[in-house]
Amino acid sequence: MKLPFISSEELVVGVDIGSHAVKVCQLKRSDKAYSVVCLGTAILPEGAVDDGTLNEPEVVGAVVADLFKNLKIKKKKVGFSISGYSVIVKKVNLAVMSDDQMEEHIMSEAEQYIPFDIKDVYLDFQDLKTGTKENERTDVMLVAAKKEIVDDYLDMLENIGLQATVVDVDGFALENTYEYNTPKTGNVALVDIGAAKMNINIISGGISVVARDIVVGSRQLTEQIMNQFDIDFDEAEAIKLGRLSAEDKQEELEQIFTTVCTQWVLEIKKAIDLYHSNYPDAPLERLILSGGGAKVAGLTDYLHRETGLPVELFNPFANMISNDKKIDPEYLKSVGPEMAIASGIAIRPSVV
């Protein structure tokens, strides 16, 4: 597995496979900007994907294939991302050395950094080039992904005629699309809330310094609303997103939101506290919220009150070109937060 970094080659189609839905994004690069070719989502059956594991690869493959067909995507080279228990992202500090020396060192010493059997993982690294004349040591981002999980995705995509040339990590894909839209990143917390997991990636000076996945997500809210009010999934989703009024159940709804969202905030605060303890002289400037869970009614205001940080809902297409006749601008803006990871993958060039 090679984590891809920017080159001049053709772009892949970004495929983000979550526990609730598949998101697909195809971009085209011009001299000055990226343009949106097409994008779309498709719901997955319950349990088909769990914490990044393909429980039903044939079912997931059929959903991906149908989505490509409906979007009329002809390109076969794709990228996908992984997260959860199957991937470890760790920053280590090493003596400055050449790329060949570093690769040899990491391959021989990886077991001290990675809690998996090295034979069972794909390894990759990126030298962050933080060494100075005074300090001849550098930070290195080390990634290990379980071969079994990655190979399941590769096989599933191959079986529907697609070639995966990029394997990304959710947090890096999110960082990629954010930095495209905001070149001067400053010190920010990127928080992506999916149906079953939350990804937190804190960026300082253009470098990821805190990265973690937490097994909480917006499905918790939907399920609690369903159980409390004895309603079906679609109605619970509409209430969660503010599209449908809770009417006389507003007080009960607020209690559900408070209970679940407090858990989310605690996890976010833990990551922020860890950052501030390591970088006390570089305070966070804002929190950028993405993912389907980002659209929960009132969440941005709640996070602002609890963290004291300005909170922005992320739109990865804000600085991209699109054809208003082919893609409704309002739809593009609405779907933006949940397409953050897919668009971050779609910015990647094919490495094969």
C-alpha positions as CSV (number, residue, x, y, z in Angstrom):
1,M,0.0,0.0,0.0
2,K,1.3,3.4,-1.0
3,L,-0.3,6.5,0.3
4,P,-0.4,8.8,-2.7
5,F,0.9,12.3,-2.7
6,I,0.3,14.9,-5.4
7,S,1.6,14.2,-8.9
8,S,0.6,15.2,-12.4
9,E,-1.1,11.9,-13.2
10,E,-4.8,11.4,-13.9
11,L,-7.2,11.5,-10.9
12,V,-9.0,8.5,-9.5
13,V,-12.7,8.3,-8.8
14,G,-13.2,8.7,-5.1
15,V,-15.2,5.9,-3.4
16,D,-16.1,6.4,0.3
17,I,-17.7,3.3,1.7
18,G,-19.3,3.9,5.1
19,S,-21.5,1.8,7.3
20,H,-24.6,3.6,6.1
21,A,-23.9,4.6,2.5
22,V,-21.5,4.7,-0.4
23,K,-20.4,8.1,-1.6
24,V,-18.8,8.5,-5.1
25,C,-17.1,11.7,-6.4
26,Q,-15.4,12.3,-9.8
27,L,-13.4,15.4,-10.3
28,K,-11.4,16.8,-13.3
29,R,-8.3,19.0,-12.9
30,S,-7.7,22.1,-14.9
31,D,-4.9,24.6,-14.6
32,K,-6.5,26.7,-12.0
33,A,-9.0,24.5,-10.1
34,Y,-10.8,21.2,-9.9
35,S,-14.2,20.8,-11.5
36,V,-17.0,18.5,-10.3
37,V,-17.8,15.9,-13.0
38,C,-20.4,13.9,-11.0
39,L,-21.2,12.7,-7.6
40,G,-23.8,10.6,-5.8
41,T,-24.7,8.4,-2.8
42,A,-26.4,5.1,-2.4
43,I,-27.7,3.6,0.9
44,L,-26.2,0.3,2.0
45,P,-28.2,-2.5,3.6
46,E,-27.9,-2.6,7.4
47,G,-24.8,-4.6,8.5
48,A,-23.2,-4.8,5.1
49,V,-20.3,-2.8,6.4
50,D,-19.3,-2.6,10.0
51,D,-16.3,-0.5,11.4
52,G,-14.7,-0.6,8.0
53,T,-15.1,-4.4,7.5
54,L,-16.9,-5.7,4.5
55,N,-19.4,-8.2,6.0
56,E,-21.2,-8.6,2.7
57,P,-18.7,-7.8,-0.1
58,E,-21.0,-8.9,-3.0
59,V,-23.9,-6.8,-1.7
60,V,-21.6,-3.7,-1.3
61,G,-20.1,-4.4,-4.8
62,A,-23.5,-4.4,-6.3
63,V,-24.4,-1.1,-4.7
64,V,-21.1,0.5,-5.9
65,A,-21.6,-0.9,-9.5
66,D,-25.2,0.4,-9.6
67,L,-24.0,3.8,-8.5
68,F,-21.3,4.0,-11.2
69,K,-23.9,2.9,-13.8
70,N,-26.4,5.5,-12.6
71,L,-23.8,8.3,-12.6
72,K,-22.5,7.1,-16.1
73,I,-18.9,6.9,-14.8
74,K,-16.7,5.2,-17.4
75,K,-13.4,5.5,-15.6
76,K,-12.1,2.3,-14.0
77,K,-9.3,3.6,-11.8
78,V,-10.7,4.4,-8.3
79,G,-9.5,5.2,-4.8
80,F,-11.0,4.2,-1.5
81,S,-10.2,4.9,2.1
82,I,-10.1,2.9,5.3
83,S,-10.5,3.7,9.0
84,G,-11.4,2.1,12.3
85,Y,-9.6,-0.8,14.0
86,S,-8.0,-2.1,10.8
87,V,-5.7,0.9,10.4
88,I,-3.1,2.5,12.8
89,V,-1.8,6.0,12.1
90,K,1.1,6.9,14.3
91,K,3.6,9.8,14.3
92,V,7.2,8.8,15.3
93,N,10.3,10.9,15.7
94,L,13.4,9.6,14.0
95,A,16.9,10.8,13.1
96,V,17.1,12.5,9.7
97,M,18.1,10.0,7.0
98,S,17.5,9.3,3.3
99,D,14.3,7.8,2.1
100,D,16.0,4.4,1.5
101,Q,17.5,4.4,4.9
102,M,14.3,5.4,6.5
103,E,12.3,2.6,4.7
104,E,14.9,0.1,5.8
105,H,14.8,1.3,9.4
106,I,11.0,1.4,9.6
107,M,10.6,-2.1,8.1
108,S,13.1,-3.5,10.6
109,E,11.8,-1.6,13.6
110,A,8.1,-1.4,12.8
111,E,7.0,-3.9,15.5
112,Q,7.9,-1.4,18.2
113,Y,5.4,1.1,16.8
114,I,2.6,-1.1,15.5
115,P,0.4,-3.4,17.7
116,F,-0.2,-5.8,14.8
117,D,1.9,-8.7,13.5
118,I,4.0,-7.0,10.7
119,K,3.4,-9.9,8.4
120,D,-0.4,-9.1,8.5
121,V,-0.2,-5.4,7.5
122,Y,0.6,-3.1,4.7
123,L,3.0,-0.4,5.9
124,D,3.6,3.1,4.5
125,F,5.2,6.2,5.8
126,Q,5.7,9.9,5.0
127,D,8.6,12.0,6.3
128,L,7.1,15.3,7.4
129,K,10.5,17.0,7.0
130,T,10.4,18.8,10.4
131,G,14.1,18.5,11.0
132,T,16.2,21.7,11.4
133,K,19.9,22.5,11.5
134,E,19.7,22.6,15.3
135,N,17.6,19.4,15.6
136,E,18.6,16.7,13.1
137,R,15.5,14.6,13.9
138,T,12.2,14.5,11.9
139,D,8.6,13.5,12.5
140,V,7.4,10.6,10.3
141,M,3.8,9.7,9.8
142,L,3.6,5.9,9.9
143,V,0.5,4.0,8.6
144,A,-0.3,0.3,9.0
145,A,-3.4,-1.3,7.5
146,K,-4.5,-4.9,7.9
147,K,-3.9,-6.8,4.7
148,E,-7.1,-8.9,5.2
149,I,-9.3,-5.7,5.3
150,V,-7.6,-3.9,2.4
151,D,-7.5,-7.1,0.2
152,D,-11.3,-7.5,0.8
153,Y,-11.9,-4.1,-0.7
154,L,-9.5,-4.7,-3.6
155,D,-11.2,-8.0,-4.4
156,M,-14.7,-6.5,-4.2
157,L,-13.8,-3.6,-6.5
158,E,-11.9,-5.9,-8.9
159,N,-15.0,-8.2,-9.1
160,I,-17.1,-5.3,-10.4
161,G,-14.5,-4.3,-13.0
162,L,-12.8,-1.5,-11.0
163,Q,-9.1,-1.1,-10.3
164,A,-8.1,0.5,-7.0
165,T,-4.9,2.4,-7.5
166,V,-5.1,4.5,-4.4
167,V,-5.7,3.3,-0.8
168,D,-6.2,6.3,1.5
169,V,-7.0,6.9,5.1
170,D,-10.2,8.8,6.1
171,G,-8.4,11.5,8.1
172,F,-5.8,12.1,5.3
173,A,-8.5,12.3,2.6
174,L,-10.4,14.9,4.8
175,E,-7.2,16.8,5.3
176,N,-6.4,16.8,1.6
177,T,-9.7,18.3,0.5
178,Y,-9.7,20.8,3.4
179,E,-6.2,22.1,2.5
180,Y,-7.2,22.5,-1.2
181,N,-10.1,24.7,-0.1
182,T,-8.0,26.5,2.6
183,P,-4.3,26.6,1.6
184,K,-3.4,28.6,4.8
185,T,-4.7,26.0,7.2
186,G,-3.6,27.5,10.6
187,N,-4.4,25.4,13.6
188,V,-7.8,23.6,13.0
189,A,-9.7,20.5,14.2
190,L,-11.3,18.6,11.4
191,V,-14.2,16.5,12.7
192,D,-16.0,14.1,10.4
193,I,-19.1,12.5,11.9
194,G,-20.4,9.5,9.9
195,A,-23.2,7.1,10.7
196,A,-21.1,4.8,13.0
197,K,-17.7,6.5,13.5
198,M,-16.2,9.9,14.1
199,N,-12.8,10.9,12.7
200,I,-10.8,13.7,14.3
201,N,-7.8,15.2,12.6
202,I,-6.1,18.2,14.2
203,I,-3.9,20.2,11.8
204,S,-1.2,22.6,13.0
205,G,1.0,24.5,10.5
206,G,-0.1,22.2,7.7
207,I,0.8,19.0,9.5
208,S,-1.5,16.4,11.1
209,V,-0.6,16.3,14.8
210,V,-3.6,14.4,16.4
211,A,-5.5,11.8,14.4
212,R,-8.0,9.3,15.9
213,D,-11.2,7.3,15.0
214,I,-13.9,6.9,17.6
215,V,-16.8,4.4,17.3
216,V,-19.7,6.9,17.7
217,G,-21.9,8.3,15.0
218,S,-25.1,9.8,13.9
219,R,-26.9,6.5,13.7
220,Q,-27.0,6.6,17.5
221,L,-29.4,9.6,17.3
222,T,-31.6,8.0,14.6
223,E,-31.9,4.7,16.6
224,Q,-32.8,6.5,19.8
225,I,-35.4,8.7,18.1
226,M,-36.9,5.6,16.5
227,N,-37.1,3.7,19.8
228,Q,-38.3,6.7,21.8
229,F,-41.1,7.7,19.4
230,D,-41.8,4.3,17.9
231,I,-41.3,5.5,14.3
232,D,-39.5,4.2,11.2
233,F,-36.0,5.0,10.1
234,D,-36.9,7.6,7.4
235,E,-39.1,9.6,9.8
236,A,-36.5,9.5,12.5
237,E,-33.8,10.7,10.0
238,A,-36.1,13.6,8.9
239,I,-36.6,14.7,12.6
240,K,-32.8,14.4,13.3
241,L,-31.9,16.6,10.4
242,G,-34.6,19.2,11.2
243,R,-36.6,18.4,8.0
244,L,-39.6,17.3,10.1
245,S,-41.0,18.9,13.2
246,A,-40.9,17.0,16.4
247,E,-44.1,18.9,17.5
248,D,-45.1,18.0,21.0
249,K,-42.1,15.7,21.4
250,Q,-39.6,18.5,21.3
251,E,-38.6,18.2,25.0
252,E,-37.9,14.4,24.7
253,L,-36.0,15.0,21.4
254,E,-33.7,17.6,23.1
255,Q,-33.0,15.2,25.8
256,I,-31.9,12.5,23.3
257,F,-29.7,15.1,21.5
258,T,-28.1,16.2,24.7
259,T,-27.3,12.7,25.8
260,V,-25.8,11.6,22.5
261,C,-24.1,14.8,21.4
262,T,-22.5,15.2,24.9
263,Q,-20.7,11.9,24.2
264,W,-19.5,13.3,20.9
265,V,-18.3,16.5,22.5
266,L,-16.4,14.7,25.2
267,E,-14.4,12.8,22.6
268,I,-13.7,16.0,20.6
269,K,-12.6,17.7,23.8
270,K,-10.3,14.9,24.7
271,A,-8.5,15.3,21.3
272,I,-8.4,19.1,21.7
273,D,-7.0,18.8,25.3
274,L,-4.3,16.4,24.0
275,Y,-3.4,18.9,21.3
276,H,-3.3,21.8,23.7
277,S,-1.1,19.9,26.2
278,N,1.5,19.2,23.4
279,Y,1.2,22.6,21.6
280,P,0.3,25.1,24.3
281,D,1.7,28.0,22.2
282,A,-0.4,27.3,19.1
283,P,-4.1,27.5,20.2
284,L,-6.8,26.1,17.9
285,E,-8.5,28.7,15.7
286,R,-11.6,26.8,14.6
287,L,-13.4,23.5,14.3
288,I,-14.4,22.3,10.8
289,L,-17.4,19.9,10.8
290,S,-18.1,17.4,8.0
291,G,-19.8,14.0,7.4
292,G,-23.5,13.1,7.3
293,G,-23.8,13.7,11.1
294,A,-22.6,17.3,10.6
295,K,-26.0,18.1,9.3
296,V,-27.8,17.3,12.6
297,A,-30.0,20.2,13.4
298,G,-28.3,22.6,15.9
299,L,-25.0,20.7,16.2
300,T,-22.7,23.5,15.0
301,D,-24.1,25.9,17.6
302,Y,-23.9,23.2,20.3
303,L,-20.2,22.4,19.5
304,H,-19.4,26.1,19.5
305,R,-20.9,26.6,23.0
306,E,-19.2,23.5,24.4
307,T,-15.7,24.0,22.9
308,G,-15.6,27.8,22.7
309,L,-14.3,27.5,19.1
310,P,-15.9,28.9,15.9
311,V,-17.5,26.0,14.2
312,E,-17.9,25.8,10.4
313,L,-19.8,23.3,8.3
314,F,-17.4,22.2,5.6
315,N,-18.2,22.4,1.9
316,P,-15.5,20.7,-0.1
317,F,-16.8,22.1,-3.4
318,A,-16.7,25.7,-2.3
319,N,-13.7,26.5,-4.5
320,M,-14.4,24.0,-7.3
321,I,-16.1,24.6,-10.6
322,S,-19.4,22.9,-11.5
323,N,-21.9,23.0,-14.3
324,D,-25.1,24.4,-12.9
325,K,-27.1,22.8,-15.7
326,K,-25.8,19.3,-14.8
327,I,-25.5,19.6,-11.0
328,D,-27.9,21.7,-9.0
329,P,-25.9,24.2,-6.9
330,E,-28.2,23.8,-3.9
331,Y,-27.8,20.0,-4.0
332,L,-24.0,20.4,-4.3
333,K,-23.9,22.6,-1.2
334,S,-26.3,20.4,0.7
335,V,-24.5,17.2,0.0
336,G,-21.0,18.8,0.6
337,P,-20.4,17.8,4.2
338,E,-21.1,14.1,3.6
339,M,-18.9,14.1,0.5
340,A,-15.8,15.5,2.2
341,I,-13.9,12.2,2.3
342,A,-15.0,11.1,-1.2
343,S,-13.8,14.4,-2.6
344,G,-10.6,14.1,-0.7
345,I,-9.9,10.8,-2.3
346,A,-11.0,12.1,-5.8
347,I,-8.3,14.8,-5.6
348,R,-5.7,12.0,-5.5
349,P,-3.9,11.2,-8.7
350,S,-3.8,7.6,-9.8
351,V,-0.4,6.1,-8.9
352,V,-0.5,3.2,-11.4
